[in-house]
Amino acid sequence: MGDPGGLTVCGSDEEQTRLLAEHLSSETATITNGNGRRVDVWKLIPGRDNHWLDGVVCCMAIASMLGCDLRFDGSRAHVSTKRPPEARTAPAAK
Protein backbone atom coordinates (compact mmCIF):
# COMPACT_ATOMS: atom_id res chain seq x y z
CA MET A 1 0.00 0.00 0.00
CA GLY A 2 1.29 3.44 -0.89
CA ASP A 3 3.85 2.28 -3.44
CA PRO A 4 4.79 4.82 -6.14
CA GLY A 5 2.50 4.31 -9.11
CA GLY A 6 0.15 2.21 -7.00
CA LEU A 7 -3.57 2.60 -6.47
CA THR A 8 -5.09 1.45 -3.20
CA VAL A 9 -8.71 0.33 -3.40
CA CYS A 10 -10.63 0.47 -0.13
CA GLY A 11 -13.87 -1.23 0.70
CA SER A 12 -15.20 -4.72 1.25
CA ASP A 13 -17.64 -5.15 -1.66
CA GLU A 14 -15.98 -7.82 -3.80
CA GLU A 15 -18.34 -7.23 -6.75
CA GLN A 16 -17.57 -3.50 -6.88
CA THR A 17 -13.83 -4.19 -6.57
CA ARG A 18 -14.01 -6.71 -9.42
CA LEU A 19 -15.97 -4.24 -11.57
CA LEU A 20 -13.43 -1.48 -10.91
CA ALA A 21 -10.58 -3.85 -11.82
CA GLU A 22 -12.35 -4.77 -15.07
CA HIS A 23 -12.78 -1.11 -16.01
CA LEU A 24 -9.19 -0.19 -15.08
CA SER A 25 -7.87 -3.00 -17.30
CA SER A 26 -10.22 -2.35 -20.24
CA GLU A 27 -7.72 -0.67 -22.57
CA THR A 28 -4.35 -1.55 -24.09
CA ALA A 29 -1.60 0.81 -25.23
CA THR A 30 0.36 0.74 -28.44
CA ILE A 31 3.52 2.85 -28.71
CA THR A 32 3.61 5.02 -31.82
CA ASN A 33 6.40 7.30 -33.00
CA GLY A 34 5.82 10.27 -35.26
CA ASN A 35 6.74 13.92 -35.69
CA GLY A 36 9.75 13.40 -33.43
CA ARG A 37 7.79 12.20 -30.42
CA ARG A 38 6.63 8.97 -28.79
CA VAL A 39 2.91 8.58 -28.11
CA ASP A 40 0.93 5.86 -26.37
CA VAL A 41 -2.29 5.20 -28.30
CA TRP A 42 -4.91 3.62 -26.05
CA LYS A 43 -7.63 1.39 -27.47
CA LEU A 44 -10.65 -0.15 -25.77
CA ILE A 45 -10.69 -3.94 -25.68
CA PRO A 46 -13.84 -5.02 -27.58
CA GLY A 47 -16.75 -5.90 -25.31
CA ARG A 48 -15.32 -4.09 -22.27
CA ASP A 49 -16.53 -0.96 -20.44
CA ASN A 50 -14.11 1.77 -19.40
CA HIS A 51 -16.30 4.39 -17.71
CA TRP A 52 -14.61 4.10 -14.32
CA LEU A 53 -11.17 4.16 -15.99
CA ASP A 54 -12.07 7.47 -17.66
CA GLY A 55 -13.25 8.89 -14.33
CA VAL A 56 -10.11 7.81 -12.44
CA VAL A 57 -7.78 9.19 -15.14
CA CYS A 58 -9.64 12.53 -15.30
CA CYS A 59 -9.57 12.92 -11.51
CA MET A 60 -5.83 12.17 -11.38
CA ALA A 61 -5.08 14.60 -14.23
CA ILE A 62 -7.10 17.42 -12.67
CA ALA A 63 -5.56 16.82 -9.23
CA SER A 64 -2.09 16.99 -10.77
CA MET A 65 -2.93 20.18 -12.70
CA LEU A 66 -4.09 21.80 -9.45
CA GLY A 67 -0.87 20.85 -7.66
CA CYS A 68 -2.23 17.99 -5.57
CA ASP A 69 0.59 15.77 -4.32
CA LEU A 70 -0.66 12.66 -2.52
CA ARG A 71 1.99 10.59 -0.80
CA PHE A 72 1.77 7.82 1.71
CA ASP A 73 4.35 7.97 4.48
CA GLY A 74 3.07 5.06 6.57
CA SER A 75 0.63 7.11 8.61
CA ARG A 76 -1.30 9.51 6.36
CA ALA A 77 -1.51 11.15 2.95
CA HIS A 78 -0.16 14.65 2.40
CA VAL A 79 -1.94 17.12 0.14
CA SER A 80 0.18 19.95 -1.20
CA THR A 81 -1.41 23.38 -1.01
CA LYS A 82 0.98 24.74 -3.62
CA ARG A 83 -0.89 25.28 -6.86
CA PRO A 84 0.78 26.22 -10.11
CA PRO A 85 0.39 29.92 -10.99
CA GLU A 86 -1.82 29.17 -14.01
CA ALA A 87 -4.27 27.27 -11.77
CA ARG A 88 -4.52 30.19 -9.35
CA THR A 89 -5.09 32.81 -12.01
CA ALA A 90 -7.32 30.94 -14.47
CA PRO A 91 -10.30 33.03 -15.59
CA ALA A 92 -13.67 32.03 -14.23
CA ALA A 93 -15.92 29.96 -16.49
CA LYS A 94 -18.71 31.87 -18.18
C-alpha positions as CSV (number, residue, x, y, z in Angstrom):
1,M,0.0,0.0,0.0
2,G,1.3,3.4,-0.9
3,D,3.8,2.3,-3.4
4,P,4.8,4.8,-6.1
5,G,2.5,4.3,-9.1
6,G,0.1,2.2,-7.0
7,L,-3.6,2.6,-6.5
8,T,-5.1,1.5,-3.2
9,V,-8.7,0.3,-3.4
10,C,-10.6,0.5,-0.1
11,G,-13.9,-1.2,0.7
12,S,-15.2,-4.7,1.3
13,D,-17.6,-5.2,-1.7
14,E,-16.0,-7.8,-3.8
15,E,-18.3,-7.2,-6.7
16,Q,-17.6,-3.5,-6.9
17,T,-13.8,-4.2,-6.6
18,R,-14.0,-6.7,-9.4
19,L,-16.0,-4.2,-11.6
20,L,-13.4,-1.5,-10.9
21,A,-10.6,-3.9,-11.8
22,E,-12.4,-4.8,-15.1
23,H,-12.8,-1.1,-16.0
24,L,-9.2,-0.2,-15.1
25,S,-7.9,-3.0,-17.3
26,S,-10.2,-2.4,-20.2
27,E,-7.7,-0.7,-22.6
28,T,-4.4,-1.5,-24.1
29,A,-1.6,0.8,-25.2
30,T,0.4,0.7,-28.4
31,I,3.5,2.8,-28.7
32,T,3.6,5.0,-31.8
33,N,6.4,7.3,-33.0
34,G,5.8,10.3,-35.3
35,N,6.7,13.9,-35.7
36,G,9.7,13.4,-33.4
37,R,7.8,12.2,-30.4
38,R,6.6,9.0,-28.8
39,V,2.9,8.6,-28.1
40,D,0.9,5.9,-26.4
41,V,-2.3,5.2,-28.3
42,W,-4.9,3.6,-26.0
43,K,-7.6,1.4,-27.5
44,L,-10.6,-0.1,-25.8
45,I,-10.7,-3.9,-25.7
46,P,-13.8,-5.0,-27.6
47,G,-16.8,-5.9,-25.3
48,R,-15.3,-4.1,-22.3
49,D,-16.5,-1.0,-20.4
50,N,-14.1,1.8,-19.4
51,H,-16.3,4.4,-17.7
52,W,-14.6,4.1,-14.3
53,L,-11.2,4.2,-16.0
54,D,-12.1,7.5,-17.7
55,G,-13.2,8.9,-14.3
56,V,-10.1,7.8,-12.4
57,V,-7.8,9.2,-15.1
58,C,-9.6,12.5,-15.3
59,C,-9.6,12.9,-11.5
60,M,-5.8,12.2,-11.4
61,A,-5.1,14.6,-14.2
62,I,-7.1,17.4,-12.7
63,A,-5.6,16.8,-9.2
64,S,-2.1,17.0,-10.8
65,M,-2.9,20.2,-12.7
66,L,-4.1,21.8,-9.5
67,G,-0.9,20.8,-7.7
68,C,-2.2,18.0,-5.6
69,D,0.6,15.8,-4.3
70,L,-0.7,12.7,-2.5
71,R,2.0,10.6,-0.8
72,F,1.8,7.8,1.7
73,D,4.3,8.0,4.5
74,G,3.1,5.1,6.6
75,S,0.6,7.1,8.6
76,R,-1.3,9.5,6.4
77,A,-1.5,11.2,3.0
78,H,-0.2,14.7,2.4
79,V,-1.9,17.1,0.1
80,S,0.2,19.9,-1.2
81,T,-1.4,23.4,-1.0
82,K,1.0,24.7,-3.6
83,R,-0.9,25.3,-6.9
84,P,0.8,26.2,-10.1
85,P,0.4,29.9,-11.0
86,E,-1.8,29.2,-14.0
87,A,-4.3,27.3,-11.8
88,R,-4.5,30.2,-9.3
89,T,-5.1,32.8,-12.0
90,A,-7.3,30.9,-14.5
91,P,-10.3,33.0,-15.6
92,A,-13.7,32.0,-14.2
93,A,-15.9,30.0,-16.5
94,K,-18.7,31.9,-18.2
